């Protein structure tokens, strides 16, 4: 019997992946021990005959590939013939949230440029996602993993300018959102 493994995700995902094992004919002896998995943890293998299904959850707080491999000789058809060829499939995943660093370039009473450095490219980050105490927001710019905001300190005040970015203000291309940062 021959084997084809399919999956329900393309590109990079941060969600569970459903794999389907499609044999060319009914087989015997196929169980979860016949499937080598790296990069994730498996649920229960279901199915019978020539069609089986398995859901795999990507490892937490990591990025890489989930790899499933079924070796040749893992199963037999009803006449006792082993599968001749093994089959391997990969699925890219990213469950790691982007990390944010906030830097400033001035301790004077002049305008301050605040830099927002994400550990990877993000989308959805806007000036309205930034909370400012002790100053007023000016020009906001940037893209990918680097953004800048000019802040004017409040007039006739002494003290610091506090910047906060809420959890979920930006997300990477796999849909993982940032944690809160100040």
C-alpha positions as CSV (number, residue, x, y, z in Angstrom):
1,X,0.0,0.0,0.0
2,X,1.1,3.6,-0.7
3,X,0.6,6.5,1.7
4,X,-0.2,10.2,1.2
5,X,-0.3,12.5,4.2
6,X,-2.3,15.8,3.9
7,X,-2.8,18.7,6.2
8,X,-5.4,21.5,6.7
9,X,-2.9,24.4,7.1
10,X,-0.6,26.2,4.7
11,X,2.0,28.8,5.4
12,X,2.9,29.5,9.1
13,X,0.3,28.7,11.7
14,X,-0.1,29.0,15.5
15,X,-3.1,26.6,15.6
16,X,-3.6,22.9,15.8
17,X,-3.0,21.0,12.5
18,X,-5.2,18.2,11.3
19,X,-3.3,15.6,9.4
20,X,-4.9,12.9,7.3
21,X,-3.2,9.6,6.4
22,X,-4.6,8.3,3.1
23,X,-3.6,4.7,2.1
24,X,-4.1,3.3,-1.4
25,X,-6.1,0.4,0.2
26,X,-7.3,-0.9,3.5
27,X,-4.4,-1.6,5.9
28,X,-3.8,-3.3,9.3
29,X,-1.6,-2.4,12.2
30,X,-1.5,1.3,11.9
31,X,-1.2,3.1,15.3
32,X,0.2,6.2,16.9
33,X,3.6,4.5,17.5
34,X,4.1,4.3,13.8
35,X,4.1,8.1,13.5
36,X,7.3,9.9,14.5
37,X,6.5,13.5,15.5
38,X,8.7,16.5,16.2
39,X,7.8,20.1,17.0
40,X,4.4,19.3,18.5
41,X,2.3,16.9,20.5
42,X,-0.3,14.6,19.1
43,X,-3.9,13.9,20.0
44,X,-5.5,10.6,19.5
45,X,-5.2,8.8,16.1
46,X,-8.6,7.9,14.7
47,X,-9.7,6.0,11.6
48,X,-9.7,2.6,10.0
49,X,-9.4,0.9,6.7
50,X,-7.6,3.3,4.3
51,X,-8.1,6.6,6.1
52,X,-6.8,7.9,9.4
53,X,-6.7,11.4,11.2
54,X,-4.5,12.9,13.8
55,X,-4.4,16.4,15.3
56,X,-1.1,17.8,16.4
57,X,-0.6,20.9,18.6
58,X,2.5,23.0,18.0
59,X,5.0,23.3,20.9
60,X,4.2,26.3,23.0
61,X,6.3,29.5,22.8
62,X,8.4,28.2,19.9
63,X,8.8,28.5,16.2
64,X,9.9,26.0,13.7
65,X,8.4,23.0,11.9
66,X,6.2,20.1,12.9
67,X,7.4,17.0,11.2
68,X,5.5,13.8,10.8
69,X,7.2,10.7,9.5
70,X,5.8,7.2,8.8
71,X,8.5,4.7,8.0
72,X,8.3,2.0,5.3
73,X,7.1,-1.3,6.7
74,X,5.0,0.4,9.3
75,X,1.7,-1.2,8.0
76,X,0.5,-4.1,5.9
77,X,-2.4,-4.5,3.5
78,X,-4.9,-7.3,4.1
79,X,-2.7,-9.7,2.1
80,X,0.3,-9.0,4.3
81,X,2.2,-6.7,2.0
82,X,4.1,-3.9,3.8
83,X,4.0,-0.3,2.7
84,X,7.2,0.1,0.5
85,X,7.8,3.8,1.0
86,X,7.8,6.0,4.0
87,X,6.2,9.4,4.0
88,X,7.2,12.7,5.7
89,X,5.3,16.0,5.9
90,X,6.2,19.3,7.5
91,X,4.1,22.2,8.7
92,X,5.7,25.6,9.7
93,X,4.5,27.0,13.0
94,X,5.1,30.0,15.3
95,X,3.6,30.1,18.7
96,X,6.1,32.6,20.1
97,X,4.8,36.1,20.9
98,X,6.7,39.1,19.6
99,X,8.7,40.8,22.3
100,X,8.8,44.6,22.6
101,X,11.6,46.9,23.8
102,X,10.9,50.6,24.4
103,X,13.8,53.0,24.2
104,X,14.1,56.8,24.5
105,X,16.8,59.2,23.4
106,X,16.6,62.2,25.8
107,X,16.3,63.1,29.5
108,X,16.0,66.8,28.8
109,X,12.9,69.0,28.5
110,X,13.0,68.8,24.7
111,X,10.9,66.5,22.6
112,X,11.7,62.9,23.1
113,X,11.8,60.2,20.4
114,X,10.5,56.9,21.7
115,X,11.6,53.8,19.8
116,X,9.5,50.6,19.8
117,X,11.6,47.6,18.8
118,X,9.8,44.3,18.3
119,X,11.7,41.0,18.1
120,X,10.1,40.3,14.7
121,X,7.9,42.1,12.2
122,X,4.4,42.9,13.4
123,X,1.2,44.2,12.0
124,X,-1.6,46.3,13.5
125,X,0.6,48.6,15.7
126,X,-0.8,52.1,15.8
127,X,-0.2,55.3,17.8
128,X,-3.6,54.8,19.6
129,X,-2.1,51.6,21.1
130,X,0.4,53.7,23.1
131,X,-0.6,55.3,26.4
132,X,1.4,58.4,27.4
133,X,1.6,60.0,30.9
134,X,3.6,63.3,31.3
135,X,3.6,64.2,27.6
136,X,1.8,64.6,24.4
137,X,2.1,62.3,21.3
138,X,3.5,63.8,18.1
139,X,4.6,62.1,14.9
140,X,4.3,58.3,14.8
141,X,6.1,56.3,12.1
142,X,7.5,52.9,11.4
143,X,6.7,49.5,10.0
144,X,7.8,45.8,10.4
145,X,9.6,45.5,13.7
146,X,10.6,49.2,14.2
147,X,8.4,52.2,15.1
148,X,9.1,55.7,16.4
149,X,6.9,58.2,18.3
150,X,7.9,61.8,19.1
151,X,6.6,62.9,22.5
152,X,6.6,66.5,23.8
153,X,6.9,66.8,27.6
154,X,4.0,68.6,29.4
155,X,4.8,72.3,29.8
156,X,6.1,73.5,33.2
157,X,6.3,70.0,34.6
158,X,9.1,68.0,36.0
159,X,9.2,64.3,36.1
160,X,9.2,61.4,33.7
161,X,7.3,60.5,30.6
162,X,5.7,57.1,31.1
163,X,4.9,55.0,28.0
164,X,2.8,51.9,28.0
165,X,1.8,49.5,25.3
166,X,-1.1,47.2,26.0
167,X,-1.1,43.5,25.5
168,X,-2.4,42.6,22.0
169,X,-1.5,46.0,20.4
170,X,0.4,44.2,17.6
171,X,0.7,40.7,16.3
172,X,3.2,38.7,14.2
173,X,2.2,37.2,10.9
174,X,1.2,33.9,12.6
175,X,-1.3,35.8,14.8
176,X,0.6,35.8,18.1
177,X,0.1,39.1,19.9
178,X,2.6,41.0,22.0
179,X,2.6,41.2,25.8
180,X,2.1,44.4,27.8
181,X,5.1,46.6,28.1
182,X,6.0,49.9,29.8
